Amino acid sequence: MSASWQVGPALPKDLDQIEKLIGSVGGDQDRIETDQFAVARDANQQVIGCARLKPYTEFVELASLAVSEELRGCGVGQEIISRLLQEQQGPIYLLCEDHLIGFFRGFGFDLIPITDMLPGLESKLEWYITQAGHINVMKRE
C-alpha cells in the first residue's frame, strides 16, 4: 500500500466519482452498484481508481477498471484488482484491449476464444467491437 492512497470497498458516497472515473476511460457503466467495487482513495478521500466484480448467473466479470490518468502505472489498478480477486472463487471473465493482455496475465487470466465466452457478455462484446474494432476475452479459473 502506498502512503498517498489506499484501497478499500466503495461507499455509496463514492458513486458520482466512480461514474465520472469510469466515463473518462469509456468503461462499463451498466448496473453500477457500489457494493461490487473496490476503490483507491487519495489522502483527501477522492476516488482515484476503481474496478468491480460484476455478477452474472454462472460467473463474474472483472469490469469497470479505471485509474486517474496522472496515476496510471503507479500500482493503483494492480492493488485494486488484487483486493477484488482475494476472496473470489470460480471463473472470472474480462474484456480488454490488446495493450492490457500482459497486465491481466499477471493475475492469472488467459486469453480464450470468443466462442468460449459464456452467455451474458455477448452484447457487451459486440458494443466494444463496434467502438474499438477488436476486443479480447480473458478468463481466470
C-alpha positions in Angstrom: 0.0 0.0 0.0 1.2 3.5 -0.9 1.3 6.3 1.7 -0.5 8.6 -0.8 -3.5 6.3 -1.4 -5.3 3.3 0.0 -7.7 0.6 -1.3 -11.0 -0.3 0.3 -14.6 -1.1 -0.5 -16.6 1.5 -2.3 -19.2 3.5 -0.3 -22.5 5.0 -1.6 -20.9 8.5 -1.3 -18.3 7.4 -3.9 -20.8 6.7 -6.7 -20.6 10.0 -8.5 -16.8 9.9 -8.5 -16.8 6.2 -9.7 -19.2 7.1 -12.6 -17.0 10.0 -13.6 -13.8 8.0 -13.5 -15.3 5.1 -15.5 -16.7 7.5 -18.0 -13.3 9.1 -18.5 -11.9 5.8 -19.9 -15.1 4.6 -21.7 -15.6 1.8 -19.3 -18.7 -0.3 -18.4 -21.3 1.9 -16.6 -24.1 -0.7 -16.8 -25.8 -1.5 -13.5 -23.3 0.3 -11.2 -23.7 -0.8 -7.6 -21.1 0.4 -5.1 -21.1 -3.0 -3.3 -19.4 -4.5 -6.4 -16.5 -2.1 -6.3 -13.1 -1.7 -4.7 -11.7 1.8 -4.9 -8.5 3.6 -4.2 -8.8 6.9 -2.4 -6.1 9.6 -2.0 -5.3 11.4 1.2 -8.3 13.7 0.6 -10.6 10.7 0.2 -11.1 11.4 -3.5 -11.6 8.2 -5.6 -8.5 7.9 -7.9 -9.2 4.3 -9.1 -11.9 1.7 -9.2 -12.8 -1.7 -10.5 -15.6 -4.2 -9.8 -16.7 -7.8 -9.9 -19.9 -7.7 -11.8 -22.1 -10.7 -11.1 -23.8 -12.9 -13.7 -25.7 -16.1 -13.2 -22.8 -18.5 -13.8 -19.7 -16.3 -13.4 -18.4 -12.9 -12.5 -16.8 -10.3 -14.7 -13.9 -8.1 -13.8 -15.0 -4.8 -15.2 -15.0 -1.0 -14.9 -11.3 -0.7 -14.2 -10.3 3.0 -14.2 -7.4 4.9 -12.7 -6.9 8.7 -12.8 -4.7 9.5 -15.7 -1.9 11.0 -13.7 -1.6 7.9 -11.5 -1.6 5.2 -14.2 1.4 2.9 -13.9 1.8 3.6 -10.2 0.3 0.3 -9.0 -3.2 1.7 -8.1 -5.0 -0.6 -10.6 -2.9 -3.6 -9.6 -3.7 -3.2 -5.9 -7.5 -2.7 -6.6 -7.6 -5.9 -8.7 -5.6 -7.9 -6.1 -8.1 -6.8 -3.5 -11.1 -7.9 -5.6 -9.5 -11.3 -6.5 -8.6 -12.2 -2.9 -11.9 -13.7 -2.0 -13.4 -14.6 -5.3 -14.0 -18.2 -6.2 -15.0 -19.6 -9.6 -14.5 -18.4 -13.1 -13.9 -14.7 -13.7 -14.1 -13.2 -17.2 -13.0 -9.9 -18.6 -12.9 -8.0 -21.9 -9.8 -6.0 -22.6 -7.8 -4.2 -25.3 -4.5 -5.7 -26.7 -2.2 -3.5 -24.6 -3.7 -4.9 -21.3 -3.3 -8.6 -22.0 0.1 -8.8 -20.2 -1.2 -6.8 -17.2 -4.1 -9.3 -16.7 -2.0 -12.3 -17.3 -0.1 -11.2 -14.2 -3.3 -12.0 -12.3 -3.7 -15.5 -13.8 -6.1 -14.6 -16.7 -5.6 -16.3 -20.0 -6.9 -15.4 -23.5 -9.8 -17.6 -24.6 -11.6 -17.8 -28.0 -14.7 -15.5 -28.2 -16.6 -18.7 -28.9 -15.8 -20.0 -25.4 -17.4 -17.0 -23.7 -20.4 -17.7 -21.5 -23.8 -16.2 -22.4 -24.3 -12.8 -20.8 -21.3 -10.9 -22.3 -22.3 -11.0 -25.9 -24.0 -7.6 -26.1 -21.1 -6.0 -24.2 -18.6 -7.7 -26.6 -20.5 -6.5 -29.6 -20.6 -3.0 -28.3 -16.8 -2.9 -27.6 -16.1 -4.3 -31.1 -18.1 -1.5 -32.7 -16.2 1.0 -30.6 -12.7 -0.4 -30.8 -12.9 -2.8 -33.8 -11.4 -5.6 -31.7 -11.6 -6.8 -28.1 -10.1 -9.8 -26.2 -11.8 -12.2 -23.9 -9.8 -13.5 -20.9 -10.7 -16.0 -18.2 -9.3 -16.9 -14.8 -10.4 -20.2 -13.2 
